[in-house]
Amino acid sequence: MTKEYLYEHNSILIVSVLFVLILLAQEVGYRIGRHHQRNTDKDVKAQTSTIQAGTLGLLALILGFAFNISLQSYNARTKAVITEANAIATALMRSHLLPAPYDSLTRQQLQQYIDLRLALSNTNYAMVQEQEALADETESTQRHIWEAAVKAARIDPNTVTTGYFITALNQLVIAHNERNALLAMHVPEVIFYLLFIVFIMSGALIGYGSGLGQKRNTLPSAFLSFMICLVVFIIIDLDRPMRGIVKVDKYSLERLKTDK
């Protein structure tokens, strides 16, 4: 598995460094533009403006592409939580079909399973050992529920009762695996590198264009850079489900704690 460096660092730090680099690129571009100002005519300035517009258009395209990927991942994770909650709810309801004492035993185990899934959702990305421990405990709880279902099937081998619960348990395991897979998915890091290169080059072109002119618009350029970095922050935040500001809603799972 290829190591990804940006995913290990704080999103605010990444965006702050990007903002500084864009401002530095604008300053370098401005100084180069001022150096060539005397030897520049209207045609060169017009061509520079055209190149600036094309670069900003490319920037907007890449931004929209990256934002779409991160938003789709966020929506998929939200849907996965709902799917898993529905699978658990179905297993809880069908546990009443099991013979005693496995009906009450599996309901208790499923409630413990819900606690584990909620605990994983509330665990920070950096807490690697805690995440691994929760994952191991979740798989152990799954095995215990399955063992109880097998024992119940031996007592009551009826497909309409025990069989229905086993089917629901299979769906629960599938939903668990799908949600874990979606939690591990995020925007490929190469796309962020491409974004940053285009942003920095755009800043240099903006500064170069200002240097060719008579006056420099420092505040609008800085404001544009800030807005670009703000969009990048949102993209990164959506891409980090367990340590960002925008978090996946866990209400569908939390509601199961009150349902009996």
C-alpha positions in Angstrom: 0.0 0.0 0.0 1.4 3.4 -1.0 2.1 5.7 1.9 0.2 9.0 1.7 1.8 11.9 3.5 -0.9 14.6 3.4 -3.5 12.3 5.1 -1.2 12.1 8.1 -1.1 15.9 8.7 -3.7 18.3 10.1 -5.9 19.9 7.4 -5.5 23.4 8.9 -1.8 23.1 8.7 -1.9 21.9 5.1 -4.2 24.8 4.1 -2.1 27.4 6.0 1.1 26.2 4.2 -0.7 26.4 0.9 -2.0 29.9 1.6 1.6 31.1 2.4 3.0 29.4 -0.7 0.4 31.1 -2.9 1.2 34.5 -1.4 4.9 33.9 -1.9 4.2 32.8 -5.5 2.3 36.0 -6.1 5.1 38.1 -4.7 7.7 36.3 -6.9 5.4 36.7 -9.9 4.9 40.4 -9.1 8.6 41.1 -8.9 9.3 39.3 -12.2 6.4 41.3 -13.8 7.8 44.6 -12.5 11.2 43.6 -13.9 9.7 43.1 -17.4 7.2 45.9 -17.3 9.3 48.4 -19.3 9.8 45.9 -22.2 6.1 44.9 -22.3 3.5 46.2 -24.6 -0.3 45.9 -24.7 -0.3 42.7 -26.7 1.8 40.9 -24.1 -0.4 42.2 -21.3 -3.5 40.9 -23.2 -1.9 37.5 -23.7 -1.0 37.4 -20.0 -4.6 38.2 -19.1 -5.8 35.4 -21.4 -3.4 32.9 -19.8 -4.5 34.0 -16.3 -8.1 33.4 -17.3 -7.3 29.9 -18.7 -5.4 29.0 -15.6 -8.2 30.1 -13.3 -10.6 28.1 -15.4 -8.4 25.0 -15.0 -8.2 25.7 -11.3 -12.0 25.9 -11.1 -12.4 22.6 -13.0 -9.9 20.7 -10.8 -11.6 22.2 -7.7 -15.0 21.1 -8.8 -13.7 17.6 -9.7 -12.0 17.2 -6.3 -15.0 18.6 -4.4 -17.3 16.2 -6.3 -15.1 13.2 -5.3 -15.0 14.1 -1.6 -18.8 14.9 -1.5 -19.6 11.6 -3.1 -17.5 9.8 -0.6 -19.2 11.7 2.2 -22.6 10.8 0.9 -21.6 7.2 0.4 -20.4 7.0 4.1 -23.7 8.6 5.2 -25.6 6.0 3.3 -23.4 3.2 4.6 -24.3 4.2 8.2 -28.0 4.1 7.4 -27.6 0.8 5.7 -25.8 -0.7 8.7 -28.3 0.7 11.1 -31.1 -0.9 9.1 -29.3 -4.2 9.1 -28.8 -4.1 12.8 -32.4 -3.1 13.4 -33.6 -6.0 11.2 -31.4 -8.4 13.2 -32.8 -7.0 16.5 -36.4 -7.5 15.4 -35.8 -11.0 14.0 -33.9 -12.0 17.2 -37.4 -12.4 18.8 -37.9 -15.4 16.4 -35.1 -17.3 18.1 -35.8 -19.9 20.8 -35.0 -19.1 24.4 -32.5 -18.2 25.8 -30.9 -17.1 22.5 -33.5 -14.5 21.7 -32.6 -12.3 24.7 -28.9 -13.2 24.4 -28.5 -12.0 20.8 -30.4 -8.8 21.6 -28.0 -8.1 24.3 -25.0 -8.9 22.0 -26.5 -6.7 19.3 -26.8 -3.8 21.7 -23.1 -4.2 22.6 -22.4 -4.3 18.8 -24.1 -1.0 18.4 -22.0 0.5 21.2 -18.9 -0.7 19.4 -19.9 0.8 16.1 -20.7 4.1 17.7 -17.4 4.1 19.6 -15.5 3.6 16.3 -17.4 6.6 14.8 -16.3 8.7 17.7 -12.7 7.6 17.7 -10.2 10.1 16.3 -8.1 9.0 13.2 -4.9 9.4 15.2 -6.0 6.9 17.8 -4.7 3.9 15.9 -4.5 1.5 18.8 -8.0 2.3 20.0 -9.4 1.8 16.5 -7.6 -1.6 16.2 -8.9 -2.7 19.6 -12.5 -1.7 18.6 -12.2 -3.5 15.3 -11.0 -6.7 17.0 -13.8 -6.4 19.7 -16.4 -5.8 16.9 -15.3 -8.9 15.0 -15.3 -10.9 18.3 -18.9 -9.8 19.0 -19.9 -10.8 15.5 -18.5 -14.3 16.1 -20.3 -14.6 19.4 -23.6 -13.6 17.8 -23.0 -16.1 15.0 -22.3 -18.8 17.5 -25.5 -18.1 19.3 -27.4 -18.2 16.0 -25.9 -21.6 15.1 -26.9 -23.0 18.5 -30.4 -21.6 18.1 -30.6 -23.2 14.6 -29.8 -26.6 16.1 -32.7 -26.2 18.5 -35.1 -24.7 15.9 -33.9 -25.5 12.3 -36.8 -23.6 10.8 -36.1 -21.3 7.9 -39.0 -19.0 8.8 -37.7 -18.3 12.3 -34.0 -19.0 12.8 -33.3 -18.8 9.1 -34.6 -15.3 8.9 -32.3 -14.2 11.7 -29.3 -15.7 10.1 -30.1 -13.9 6.8 -30.3 -10.6 8.7 -27.0 -11.4 10.4 -25.4 -12.0 7.0 -26.6 -8.6 5.9 -25.3 -7.0 9.1 -21.8 -8.4 8.3 -21.9 -7.2 4.7 -23.0 -3.7 5.9 -20.2 -3.7 8.4 -17.6 -4.5 5.8 -18.9 -2.0 3.3 -18.9 0.8 5.9 -15.3 0.0 6.9 -14.2 0.0 3.3 -15.8 3.5 2.7 -14.2 4.8 5.8 -10.8 3.9 4.3 -11.5 5.5 1.0 -10.6 9.1 0.3 -9.4 11.4 -2.5 -6.2 10.2 -4.1 -3.3 12.2 -2.9 -2.0 12.9 -6.4 -5.1 15.0 -7.0 -4.2 17.3 -4.1 -0.7 17.7 -5.4 -2.1 18.6 -8.8 -4.4 21.1 -7.1 -1.6 22.7 -5.1 0.7 23.0 -8.2 -2.1 24.7 -10.2 -2.9 27.0 -7.2 0.7 28.1 -6.8 1.1 28.7 -10.5 -2.1 30.7 -10.6 -0.8 32.8 -7.8 2.4 33.4 -9.7 0.5 34.4 -12.8 -1.8 36.8 -10.8 1.3 38.4 -9.3 3.0 38.6 -12.7 0.0 40.3 -14.3 -0.1 42.8 -11.4 3.6 43.5 -12.0 3.0 44.3 -15.6 0.4 46.9 -14.7 0.7 50.3 -13.1 -0.9 49.4 -9.8 -1.1 46.3 -7.7 -4.3 44.9 -6.2 -2.8 43.2 -3.1 -6.0 42.8 -1.1 -8.2 41.3 -3.8 -5.4 38.8 -4.7 -5.0 37.8 -1.1 -8.8 37.4 -0.7 -8.9 35.2 -3.8 -6.1 33.0 -2.4 -8.0 32.8 0.9 -11.2 31.7 -0.8 -9.3 29.0 -2.8 -7.7 27.7 0.4 -11.1 27.7 2.1 -12.5 25.5 -0.6 -9.5 23.2 -0.3 -10.1 23.0 3.4 -13.7 21.9 2.8 -12.6 19.2 0.4 -10.0 17.9 2.8 -12.5 18.0 5.7 -15.1 16.1 3.8 -12.4 13.5 2.9 -11.6 12.8 6.5 -14.7 11.2 8.1 -13.3 10.7 11.6 -11.3 13.8 12.3 -12.9 16.6 10.3 -15.4 19.3 11.2 -18.1 17.9 8.9 -18.9 14.5 10.3 -21.2 11.7 9.2 -24.6 11.8 11.0 -24.8 8.8 13.3 -28.5 9.4 14.4 -29.7 6.2 12.7 -27.3 4.2 14.8 -27.9 6.2 18.0 -31.6 5.7 17.6 -31.2 2.0 18.0 -30.0 2.5 21.5 -33.5 3.6 22.5 -35.3 0.9 20.5 -35.9 -2.4 22.1 
